[in-house]
């Protein structure tokens, strides 16, 4: 356990006006706003009813393809969202939470994930000012893909010994504050709360 609670994951953000660094996905890469719900359900190993329920809750599915083959997917959420059943929050109007991204085995380490993130940003940025995406603690491949796409770290979600969730700020104070507001979590400042330190 770290000095202040247990690390659960890191939140990153892209704000309107941020750069989108050049990425080079494989030849034949394209992104489809998928209306093939059964294909998406098979890829994600979800019941079709769950796919439809997500769409009903203002989640937009995207599927990345190489030629005709579906190789990755992810979701863009507006309104209610959740992180691993431990935190529910409301995405502010004009912002999106990007979540549940998977690149299928055999297509990993080819730059598909950052290319998919960037394509979603390009398609939605005219109506969206900020995008948020996270990864579990220790998931280095996801972290690299998110940073490669041009997202910047906002901070870390942590669980204190008393099971309270808090947001540990990153290097950018404005983005850290905004991230804490989006998640609805208290932002740790200079000193952790009494009882926060772990042995």
C-alpha positions as CSV (number, residue, x, y, z in Angstrom):
1,X,0.0,0.0,0.0
2,X,1.3,3.5,-0.9
3,X,1.9,6.2,1.7
4,X,-1.7,7.5,1.2
5,X,-4.2,4.7,0.8
6,X,-4.4,2.1,-2.0
7,X,-4.0,3.2,-5.6
8,X,-7.1,2.1,-7.6
9,X,-6.4,3.9,-10.9
10,X,-5.4,7.0,-12.7
11,X,-7.7,9.5,-14.5
12,X,-6.5,11.2,-17.7
13,X,-8.1,14.0,-19.6
14,X,-8.1,15.7,-23.0
15,X,-9.4,19.3,-23.2
16,X,-10.5,21.2,-26.3
17,X,-7.4,22.9,-27.7
18,X,-5.0,20.2,-26.6
19,X,-2.8,18.6,-29.2
20,X,-3.5,15.2,-30.8
21,X,0.0,13.8,-31.4
22,X,0.5,11.8,-34.6
23,X,-0.1,8.1,-34.2
24,X,0.3,5.4,-36.8
25,X,-2.3,2.7,-36.7
26,X,-2.1,-0.4,-38.9
27,X,-3.0,-0.1,-42.6
28,X,-6.7,-0.5,-43.1
29,X,-7.6,1.0,-39.7
30,X,-11.1,2.6,-39.5
31,X,-13.6,3.3,-36.8
32,X,-17.3,2.6,-36.9
33,X,-20.0,4.0,-34.6
34,X,-21.3,0.5,-34.2
35,X,-25.0,-0.2,-34.8
36,X,-24.2,-3.9,-35.1
37,X,-25.2,-4.7,-31.5
38,X,-24.8,-8.5,-31.8
39,X,-21.3,-8.2,-33.1
40,X,-20.4,-5.8,-30.3
41,X,-22.0,-8.1,-27.7
42,X,-19.9,-11.0,-29.0
43,X,-16.7,-9.0,-28.9
44,X,-17.3,-7.7,-25.4
45,X,-18.8,-11.0,-24.2
46,X,-21.9,-9.1,-23.0
47,X,-25.5,-10.1,-23.2
48,X,-27.2,-8.1,-26.0
49,X,-29.6,-6.7,-23.4
50,X,-26.6,-5.1,-21.6
51,X,-25.3,-3.5,-24.9
52,X,-28.8,-2.1,-25.5
53,X,-29.1,-0.9,-21.9
54,X,-25.7,0.9,-22.1
55,X,-26.9,2.7,-25.3
56,X,-30.2,3.6,-23.5
57,X,-28.1,5.2,-20.8
58,X,-26.3,7.6,-23.3
59,X,-23.3,5.4,-24.0
60,X,-22.1,5.5,-27.6
61,X,-20.2,2.4,-28.8
62,X,-17.2,2.6,-31.2
63,X,-15.6,-0.4,-32.9
64,X,-12.2,-0.3,-34.6
65,X,-11.6,-2.4,-37.6
66,X,-8.7,-3.5,-39.8
67,X,-10.3,-3.9,-43.1
68,X,-13.5,-5.9,-42.5
69,X,-12.3,-7.4,-39.2
70,X,-13.5,-5.9,-35.9
71,X,-10.4,-5.7,-33.6
72,X,-11.2,-3.3,-30.7
73,X,-14.0,-1.4,-29.1
74,X,-14.8,1.3,-26.5
75,X,-17.6,3.4,-25.2
76,X,-18.2,7.1,-24.8
77,X,-20.5,8.0,-21.9
78,X,-22.6,11.1,-21.3
79,X,-24.7,11.3,-18.1
80,X,-24.5,8.5,-15.5
81,X,-21.3,6.5,-15.5
82,X,-19.5,4.2,-13.1
83,X,-16.0,2.8,-12.4
84,X,-15.9,-0.9,-11.6
85,X,-19.1,-0.8,-9.4
86,X,-17.1,1.1,-6.7
87,X,-18.0,4.7,-7.9
88,X,-21.0,6.1,-9.7
89,X,-20.9,9.7,-11.0
90,X,-22.5,11.9,-13.5
91,X,-20.5,13.1,-16.5
92,X,-21.1,16.9,-16.8
93,X,-22.9,18.3,-19.9
94,X,-20.5,18.9,-22.7
95,X,-18.0,16.3,-21.4
96,X,-17.5,12.5,-22.0
97,X,-16.1,9.6,-20.0
98,X,-14.4,7.0,-22.3
99,X,-14.5,3.5,-20.8
100,X,-14.5,-0.2,-21.3
101,X,-11.9,-0.3,-24.1
102,X,-10.5,-3.7,-25.2
103,X,-8.2,-4.6,-28.1
104,X,-8.7,-8.2,-29.0
105,X,-5.7,-10.6,-28.6
106,X,-3.6,-10.8,-31.7
107,X,-4.1,-7.1,-32.4
108,X,-2.4,-5.6,-29.4
109,X,0.8,-3.5,-29.4
110,X,-0.1,-2.1,-32.9
111,X,-1.2,1.3,-31.8
112,X,-4.9,0.6,-32.2
113,X,-6.0,1.9,-28.7
114,X,-4.5,5.4,-29.0
115,X,-5.8,5.7,-32.6
116,X,-9.3,4.7,-31.4
117,X,-9.2,7.2,-28.6
118,X,-8.1,10.0,-31.0
119,X,-10.8,9.1,-33.5
120,X,-13.5,9.4,-30.9
121,X,-12.1,12.8,-29.8
122,X,-12.1,14.0,-33.4
123,X,-15.7,12.9,-34.0
124,X,-17.1,14.3,-30.8
125,X,-14.9,17.4,-30.1
126,X,-17.2,19.8,-31.9
127,X,-19.8,19.2,-29.1
128,X,-17.5,18.2,-26.3
129,X,-15.1,20.3,-24.4
130,X,-13.4,17.6,-22.2
131,X,-12.9,13.9,-22.4
132,X,-11.9,11.7,-19.4
133,X,-10.4,8.2,-19.5
134,X,-8.9,6.0,-16.8
135,X,-7.0,2.9,-16.2
136,X,-6.5,0.5,-13.3
137,X,-3.4,0.9,-11.1
138,X,-0.5,-1.0,-12.7
139,X,-2.0,-1.2,-16.2
140,X,1.0,0.1,-18.0
141,X,-0.1,-0.8,-21.5
142,X,-3.3,1.3,-21.1
143,X,-1.4,4.1,-19.5
144,X,1.1,4.2,-22.5
145,X,-1.8,4.2,-25.0
146,X,-3.7,7.0,-23.3
147,X,-0.6,9.2,-23.1
148,X,0.3,8.4,-26.7
149,X,-3.1,9.6,-27.7
150,X,-2.5,13.0,-26.2
151,X,-4.3,12.7,-22.9
152,X,-2.8,14.3,-19.8
153,X,-2.9,12.9,-16.2
154,X,-5.4,14.5,-13.9
155,X,-4.7,12.4,-10.8
156,X,-5.2,9.1,-9.0
157,X,-8.3,7.6,-7.3
158,X,-7.3,6.1,-4.0
159,X,-9.0,4.2,-1.2
160,X,-8.1,5.2,2.4
161,X,-7.8,2.6,5.2
162,X,-11.3,3.5,6.3
163,X,-12.6,2.7,2.8
164,X,-13.2,6.3,1.8
165,X,-12.4,7.2,-1.8
166,X,-10.3,10.3,-2.5
167,X,-8.6,11.9,-5.5
168,X,-4.8,12.4,-5.4
169,X,-3.9,15.4,-7.6
170,X,-1.4,15.2,-10.5
171,X,0.9,17.9,-11.7
172,X,-1.7,20.1,-13.3
173,X,-3.8,21.8,-10.6
174,X,-6.7,22.8,-12.9
175,X,-7.1,19.3,-14.3
176,X,-6.8,17.7,-10.9
177,X,-9.5,20.0,-9.5
178,X,-11.7,19.3,-12.6
179,X,-11.1,15.5,-12.3
180,X,-12.1,15.5,-8.6
181,X,-15.3,17.4,-9.5
182,X,-16.2,15.0,-12.3
183,X,-15.8,12.0,-10.0
184,X,-17.4,13.7,-7.0
185,X,-14.4,12.9,-4.8
186,X,-12.6,15.0,-2.3
187,X,-9.3,16.3,-3.6
188,X,-6.3,15.6,-1.3
189,X,-4.2,18.7,-0.9
190,X,-1.0,19.2,1.1
191,X,-1.4,16.8,4.0
192,X,-3.6,13.7,3.9
193,X,-6.5,13.4,6.3
194,X,-5.8,12.1,9.8
195,X,-5.6,8.3,9.7
196,X,-4.9,8.2,5.9
197,X,-1.3,7.0,6.2
198,X,-0.7,3.3,5.9
199,X,2.1,1.3,7.4
